[in-house]
Amino acid sequence: MTSAVQTATRKALPPPTERYTILGWLQKNLFDGWFNSGLTIVALGLLYALLRPLLNWAVNTARWEVIPANFNLILRGQYTAEQVWRLWLALYLLAFVVGFAWAANTKIIQGELIVLFAVPLLLMLVPFFDGGIRINLLIVEAAGLVGYVVGRVLPQRQSRLGVYALLIYAVVLLFILRGGSGDTGAWAAVPTNLWGGLLLSLLLAVFGIAISFPLGVLLALGRQSKLPAIRMVSVLYIEFIRGVPLISLLFMAQVMLQLFLPDGFPTIDRALRALAAVTLFSAAYTAENVRGGLQSIPRGQYEAADALGLSTFHSMTFIILPQALRAVIPVLVGQFIGLFKDTSLVALVGLFDLLGVARTVLGNPNWLGTHQEVYAFIGLLYWIFSYMMSYTSRRIEARLAVANR
């Protein structure tokens, strides 16, 4: 009887006024006693004093017309206007692939899926978008729904098909953006030196992360290898790259990368050089993060794999690495967020990413004095994508129950 009473007391729920009403939540968390009430009032006063000038500037003083006037430049840089349909085609395919990969991975309709499909519909509400952009956003929404329906038709969960679809999309994306070899026509070549704005920043970040992650895993395994040559090469690479700033690698890639290639090798454009520097830089830090995860695995896991007769490759692939990567998810995502923000450094080597485009806009005599508005909008874009990565990381951790293991 006593045990039952203790169990009921331990699992007792708060009163309904605290569970179901806003007033109950406010009373419990903000106005619980005179001291907490005083702190809440003081904090609200400070917030009002700090935010009032900012809100007054944003509503009454700021010249926000600079954003819609240069919106296309901020999004795609100098990408040829006649070939903008390719960017929309890439978005159509992306929506289809994301919907297909989600349905192939799980048949459950989750809140994140609803939010993802709501994004194009919410963007249609942006006031300075014209009718053409709204129609294209509607097509993006339809493509995502079609991809999800196709994925649901699969007889069972086929997560590998989703991964294959994403890999194929990455190759197709580059072909769509780059175009053919001619200078005219519907599929004319668009050199990478014309890519810019948000398009260039996202491409550098996404491909930098996708390429540096497997390279970093290999370097982490190489640093723990029992072969002295492999271990020495991995250590030298990691320590050298971590010992220099990213901006120095960017300048070296722009100036010296061609010197390491054979004579007669085609000249590598600046965007690919920047991607190489970003990838090599990120791989070194990824290797150290993964190595930390490998060192956190108990020795008993290795011994259990040996007892089962697994080879080194199979034990590392199916037992050690999954646990190590799961343990360092927050660190890896934090590094990837930093990598996305570090892409702004490519503006110093002549590429027109988000920061480079901002400097171009501010150099226009028609928009002198709009530094606050432009940089505030650029900062908002960086925050949106960084928060999306952070939120995805938390959902992955919750799904894998990292904190409970």
C-alpha positions in Angstrom: 0.0 0.0 0.0 2.8 2.4 0.9 4.6 1.6 -2.4 1.4 2.4 -4.3 1.0 5.7 -2.6 4.6 6.7 -3.2 4.3 5.8 -6.8 1.2 7.8 -7.2 2.8 10.8 -5.5 5.9 10.6 -7.6 3.9 10.6 -10.8 1.4 13.2 -9.8 0.6 15.7 -12.5 0.5 19.5 -11.9 -2.8 21.2 -11.4 -4.9 21.6 -14.6 -4.5 25.4 -14.3 -0.8 24.9 -14.9 -1.1 22.3 -17.6 -3.7 23.8 -19.9 -3.7 27.6 -19.5 -1.3 30.3 -20.3 -2.0 32.1 -17.0 -1.1 29.0 -15.1 2.2 28.7 -16.9 3.0 32.4 -16.4 2.2 32.1 -12.7 4.4 29.1 -12.2 7.4 30.2 -14.3 7.5 34.0 -14.1 5.4 35.2 -11.1 6.0 32.5 -8.6 6.6 34.6 -5.5 7.5 38.2 -5.0 11.2 37.7 -5.8 10.6 36.0 -9.2 7.9 38.5 -10.0 10.3 41.4 -9.4 13.0 39.8 -11.6 10.4 39.3 -14.3 9.3 42.9 -14.2 12.9 44.2 -14.2 13.8 41.9 -17.1 10.8 43.1 -19.1 11.8 46.7 -18.4 15.3 46.1 -19.7 14.0 44.4 -22.8 11.7 47.3 -23.5 14.5 49.8 -23.0 16.8 47.9 -25.4 14.3 46.9 -28.0 12.4 50.2 -28.3 15.1 52.0 -30.3 15.6 49.0 -32.5 11.9 48.7 -33.2 11.6 52.4 -33.9 14.5 52.1 -36.4 13.1 49.0 -38.1 9.6 50.5 -38.4 10.1 54.2 -39.0 13.7 54.8 -40.1 15.1 51.8 -42.0 15.0 51.9 -45.8 13.9 48.3 -46.4 13.2 49.0 -50.1 16.9 48.1 -50.7 16.1 44.4 -50.1 13.3 43.9 -52.7 15.3 46.0 -55.2 18.3 43.7 -54.9 16.6 40.5 -54.0 17.6 38.6 -57.1 21.2 39.7 -56.7 21.3 38.5 -53.1 19.8 35.2 -54.0 21.8 34.2 -57.1 24.5 36.8 -57.7 25.3 37.5 -61.3 23.7 34.2 -62.6 22.4 34.9 -66.1 18.8 36.1 -65.9 17.9 34.2 -69.1 18.9 30.9 -67.3 17.1 31.5 -64.0 14.6 28.8 -64.9 17.4 26.3 -64.2 17.5 27.4 -60.5 13.7 26.8 -60.3 14.2 23.4 -62.0 16.8 22.6 -59.3 14.3 23.6 -56.6 11.6 21.5 -58.2 13.9 18.4 -58.2 15.1 19.2 -54.6 11.5 19.3 -53.3 10.7 16.0 -55.1 13.9 14.3 -53.8 13.3 15.5 -50.2 9.7 14.4 -50.2 10.7 11.0 -51.7 13.6 10.5 -49.3 11.4 11.3 -46.3 8.7 8.9 -47.3 11.3 6.2 -48.2 12.8 6.5 -44.8 9.7 6.6 -42.7 6.0 6.3 -43.3 5.0 8.4 -40.3 3.8 11.9 -40.9 5.7 14.0 -38.3 5.5 17.6 -37.4 8.8 18.4 -39.1 7.3 17.2 -42.4 4.3 19.5 -42.1 6.6 22.4 -41.4 8.8 21.5 -44.3 5.9 21.4 -46.7 4.6 24.7 -45.3 7.7 26.6 -46.1 6.9 27.3 -49.8 3.3 28.3 -48.9 4.7 30.7 -46.3 7.1 32.2 -48.8 4.2 32.9 -51.1 3.0 35.5 -48.5 6.2 37.6 -48.9 4.7 41.0 -50.1 7.3 41.9 -52.7 7.2 38.6 -54.6 5.6 38.9 -58.0 3.1 36.4 -59.5 5.8 34.4 -61.3 7.7 33.6 -58.1 4.5 32.6 -56.3 3.6 30.2 -59.2 7.1 28.7 -59.0 6.8 28.3 -55.3 3.4 26.5 -55.8 5.1 24.2 -58.3 7.9 23.5 -55.7 5.1 22.6 -53.2 3.5 20.3 -55.7 6.8 18.6 -56.6 7.4 17.9 -52.9 4.0 16.3 -52.5 4.4 14.2 -55.6 7.8 13.0 -54.3 6.3 12.1 -51.0 3.4 10.2 -52.6 5.9 8.3 -54.8 7.9 7.4 -51.7 4.8 6.2 -49.9 4.0 3.8 -52.7 7.1 1.8 -51.9 6.1 -1.4 -50.2 8.3 -0.9 -47.1 10.9 1.5 -45.7 13.7 1.9 -48.3 16.0 4.4 -46.7 18.8 3.5 -49.1 16.7 4.6 -52.1 16.4 8.0 -50.4 20.2 8.3 -50.0 20.7 7.2 -53.6 18.2 9.9 -54.7 20.1 12.6 -52.8 23.4 11.5 -54.3 22.1 11.5 -57.8 20.5 14.9 -57.2 23.9 16.3 -56.2 25.4 15.3 -59.5 22.4 16.5 -61.5 22.4 19.8 -59.7 25.9 20.6 -60.8 25.0 19.8 -64.4 21.8 21.9 -64.3 23.7 24.9 -62.8 26.7 24.7 -65.0 24.9 23.9 -68.3 26.4 22.7 -71.5 29.5 23.8 -73.4 28.0 26.5 -75.7 27.6 30.2 -75.0 24.1 30.5 -76.4 20.9 28.6 -76.3 18.6 27.3 -73.6 21.3 25.2 -72.1 24.2 27.7 -72.4 27.1 27.4 -70.1 27.0 29.6 -67.0 30.6 29.8 -65.5 31.0 29.5 -61.8 32.4 33.0 -61.5 28.8 34.3 -62.2 27.4 32.2 -59.3 26.9 34.3 -56.2 24.8 35.3 -53.3 22.9 32.7 -51.3 23.3 30.2 -54.1 27.1 30.2 -53.8 27.1 30.2 -50.0 24.8 27.2 -49.9 26.8 25.3 -52.5 30.1 25.8 -50.8 28.6 24.8 -47.4 26.6 21.8 -48.6 29.4 20.3 -50.8 32.1 21.2 -48.3 30.2 19.3 -45.6 29.4 16.4 -47.8 32.9 15.9 -49.0 34.8 16.8 -45.8 32.8 14.4 -43.6 33.9 11.1 -45.2 37.4 12.5 -45.6 37.4 13.5 -41.9 36.3 10.0 -40.9 39.1 8.4 -42.9 41.6 10.8 -41.3 40.3 9.9 -37.8 40.7 6.2 -38.5 44.1 6.8 -40.1 45.3 8.7 -36.9 44.3 5.6 -34.9 45.8 3.2 -37.4 48.5 0.7 -36.2 50.5 1.4 -39.5 53.1 4.1 -38.7 53.1 5.5 -42.3 49.3 6.0 -42.4 49.2 7.4 -38.8 52.0 9.8 -39.5 50.5 11.2 -42.7 47.1 11.7 -40.9 48.7 13.4 -37.9 50.8 15.7 -40.1 47.8 16.7 -42.2 45.5 17.3 -39.3 48.0 19.3 -37.3 49.1 21.4 -40.2 45.6 22.3 -41.3 44.4 23.1 -37.8 47.5 25.3 -37.3 46.6 27.8 -40.0 43.5 30.0 -40.4 41.0 29.3 -43.1 41.6 32.6 -44.9 45.3 31.6 -45.5 44.1 28.3 -47.1 41.7 30.3 -49.3 44.5 32.6 -50.5 46.8 29.6 -51.1 44.1 27.8 -53.0 43.5 30.8 -55.2 47.2 31.4 -55.9 49.1 28.1 -55.5 46.6 25.3 -56.2 47.3 25.3 -59.9 51.1 24.9 -59.2 50.5 21.5 -57.8 48.8 20.2 -60.9 50.5 18.8 -64.0 51.5 21.1 -66.9 48.6 21.6 -69.4 46.0 20.8 -66.8 42.9 23.0 -67.3 42.7 26.0 -65.1 40.4 25.5 -62.1 38.0 28.3 -61.6 37.9 30.3 -58.4 34.7 28.7 -56.9 36.2 25.2 -57.1 39.5 26.5 -55.5 37.5 28.0 -52.6 35.6 24.7 -52.3 38.8 22.8 -52.1 40.2 25.0 -49.3 36.9 24.9 -47.3 36.8 21.1 -47.7 40.4 20.5 -46.6 40.0 22.8 -43.6 36.7 21.2 -42.4 38.1 17.7 -42.9 40.8 18.3 -40.3 38.4 19.4 -37.6 35.9 16.7 -38.5 38.7 14.1 -38.0 39.4 15.4 -34.5 35.8 15.4 -33.6 35.3 11.8 -34.8 38.5 10.7 -33.1 37.0 12.0 -29.8 34.0 9.9 -30.4 36.1 6.8 -31.2 38.0 7.3 -27.9 34.8 7.4 -26.0 33.8 3.9 -27.0 34.6 1.4 -24.2 37.3 -1.2 -24.9 34.7 -3.9 -24.3 33.0 -3.0 -27.6 36.2 -3.9 -29.5 36.6 -7.1 -27.6 33.0 -8.1 -28.2 33.5 -7.6 -31.9 36.6 -9.7 -31.8 34.8 -12.4 -29.9 32.1 -12.5 -32.6 34.8 -13.1 -35.2 34.2 -9.8 -37.0 37.0 -8.4 -39.1 38.4 -5.0 -38.4 36.4 -3.5 -41.3 33.1 -5.0 -40.2 33.6 -4.2 -36.5 34.4 -0.6 -37.3 31.6 -0.2 -39.8 28.8 -1.9 -37.9 29.7 -1.5 -34.2 32.3 1.2 -33.4 31.7 4.0 -35.9 27.9 4.2 -35.4 28.3 4.6 -31.7 31.1 7.1 -32.1 29.3 9.3 -34.6 26.1 9.2 -32.5 28.1 10.5 -29.5 29.5 13.5 -31.4 26.4 14.6 -33.3 26.2 18.0 -31.4 29.9 18.7 -32.0 29.7 17.8 -35.7 26.6 19.9 -36.3 28.2 22.8 -34.5 31.2 22.5 -36.7 29.0 22.4 -39.9 27.2 25.5 -38.7 30.5 27.2 -38.3 31.6 26.1 -41.7 28.4 27.6 -43.3 29.2 30.9 -41.6 32.9 30.7 -42.6 31.9 30.7 -46.2 31.6 34.4 -45.9 35.4 34.6 -46.0 35.4 33.8 -49.7 34.3 37.4 -50.3 38.0 38.3 -49.4 39.3 36.4 -52.4 36.9 38.0 -54.9 33.9 35.7 -54.8 30.4 37.2 -54.6 28.8 35.1 -51.8 26.3 36.7 -49.5 28.8 39.0 -48.0 30.4 39.9 -51.3 26.9 40.7 -52.8 26.2 42.9 -49.8 29.3 44.9 -50.5 28.3 45.2 -54.1 24.8 46.5 -53.1 26.4 49.0 -50.7 28.7 50.2 -53.5 25.6 51.3 -55.5 25.2 55.1 -55.2 21.4 54.6 -55.0 21.8 52.7 -51.7 24.4 54.6 -49.8 23.7 54.6 -46.1 21.8 51.3 -46.0 24.5 49.3 -44.3 22.3 48.4 -41.4 19.4 47.2 -43.5 21.6 45.1 -45.8 23.7 43.4 -43.1 20.6 42.8 -40.9 19.0 40.9 -43.8 22.1 39.0 -44.6 22.5 38.1 -40.9 18.9 36.9 -40.8 19.6 34.6 -43.8 22.6 33.1 -42.0 20.6 32.7 -38.8 17.7 30.9 -40.6 19.9 28.3 -42.1 22.0 27.9 -39.0 18.9 27.4 -36.9 17.6 24.8 -39.4 20.8 22.8 -39.0 20.7 23.1 -35.2 17.0 22.0 -35.1 17.7 19.1 -37.4 20.6 18.1 -35.1 18.3 18.1 -32.0 15.7 16.0 -33.8 18.3 13.5 -34.8 19.5 13.3 -31.2 16.0 12.8 -30.0 15.3 10.1 -32.5 18.5 8.2 -31.6 17.9 8.9 -27.9 21.5 10.1 -27.5 20.9 11.6 -24.1 19.4 8.4 -22.7 22.2 6.0 -23.7 
